[in-house]
Amino acid sequence: PDAFASRSRVNANNVDLNRNFPADNWKADVTIPGGTLVVNGGGTTALSEPESLAIANFISAQAPELVLTYHSKGSMVIANESGDSVSRANTYGSYSGYWARKETDLGTTFAYDTTGAMENWLHDKKDIATLLIELSAHTSNEFSRNKNAMWAMIN
């Protein structure tokens, strides 16, 4: 919430919470969109931030079979390649119209560090199928576009 309030990617501790998870590729210093290097932008350690730790603890306690995360903007659904995430991404994409991709096929799709992401942590450490849904706009939750795809994930 503090990053949103300051219209920034980083929280009050100058950490991008989306780079603060203990994935195999976690690192402290990260480059954020726009090319800015943020020293300790991934945190001083993985899960150094209370927000990230709370989410990690919640997911660990629940042990879900699938996690959906929503970001913006890229008009795609990305499978973390755990479990049946690839087939689920294809299904999600067919309902939503987003381009379905596998994490390992992204290459340089994003021109900035995507280290320490929750989706990668869920793959590397928990083996939980996860879909990262990149909305097509920063200004809308695109619920009507995603509603049927979300239902398809639980049916």
N, C-alpha and C positions, 0 to 999 in steps of 0.2 A: 504493500500500500504506500510506503514512503517513496518508492521509485515512481509509482503512478502519480502521486501528488507533486513530485518535483519534475514530472515529464522526462524521466530518465530511465535507463535500463538498470541502474544500480540502486541498491538500497542505501540507507543512511550510513552504512559502513563501507560504501563504495564497492560492494560486491554484487555481481550479476547472479542472482539466485539460480538462474538457469545454467550456471556453470559451476555450481557448488556441490554437486553430488559425486560420490566416490566411484565413478566409472573408471575403467582401466586407463582412460586417457585424461583424467583430471590433471590440471595444473593450476598453479597460483596466478600467474600473469596471463591475461587473456586479451585478445583483440576483439573489440565489439563492433557491431555494424557501423560503418563509417570509417573504419580503420584505426580507431584510437586504441592504443595499448593501455590497459588498466592494470597497474601493478597491484597484485593481490585481488584482482577482479574476480577470480575464481574462489576467493577466500584464502585465509591464511592456512587453512586445512580444509579438506572436503567436509561438508556438513558443519562448518564453523558458524553458520547463521541459524538462528532459532527457527526461522520459517522453513528452511530446507530440512532441518532436523525433525521438525514436527511432521512434515509430509513423509519423510523417510520412515519415521516411527509408525505413522498411521498405516502406510502401505504394508510395512513389515507385519504389523499386527493383524491386518485384514487378509493378507495373502490372496489377493484377487487373481482371477484367471486372465483378466484383460484390464489394461489401463488405457484410457484415452486422454490425451493432452491436447490443448488448443493453443495455437500461436497465430501470429500474423506477420507477414502476409506472403503467401507463396502458391496458393491454389493447388496444394498437393496433400496427400496422406502418405506418411512414411512409416513403414514397418521396421521395428527394431530387430527383426529376424529371430526372435524367440518364439517357441511354440508355433502356433498357427497364425502368427501375425501377418505373414505375407498374403495368405489367402484372405484373411480378414481385411487387409488393406485393399485388396482388389474388390472385395464386396463393398466396402465403405465407398471406394471411389466410384463404383458403378451406381450407387444410390445418390451420391453427392455431386458427381461430375468433376471431382478433383482427380488429378493425375496420381495414380498409385505408384509408389517407388519403394525400393528396399534401401535400408540405411547404407549398405555397401556400394550401392549404385549412385550415390549422390555426388561423389567426386568433389568438384569445386562449385557445386550448385550454390552454396552459401560462401560468400567471399570474406568470411571471418571465422574465428575459432568457434567450434561447436563442441569443445571439450567439457567434460564434467556435467553433461546433460543428464537429467533424470531418466530419460528414455534409454540412454546407454547404460546407466547404472542398473536399471531394471533388467537389461539384457545380460550385462557382464557379471553381476553379483546375485541376481534373483531369478534369472531365467523366466521372467514374466513377459508374456506377449504385450506389446505396447504399440499403439498407433499415435503418431504425432500428426495432428491435423493442422495444416497451415491454411488458415482462412484466406480468402482472396482480398480482404480489405482490413485496414486497421480500425475502421470506424463502425463496424457492425459485427454482431456475433453470428450472423448468417444462420440463425436457428432454423428458419424454414428450409434452408438448403441442407441442413445436417440432420434434421429430425428423423427422417426415415432411415438414414444411415445408422444413426444411434440405435434405433429400434432393431435394426437388422443385426447389430452386434450382440443383442441379448436374446434374440429369438433363435 
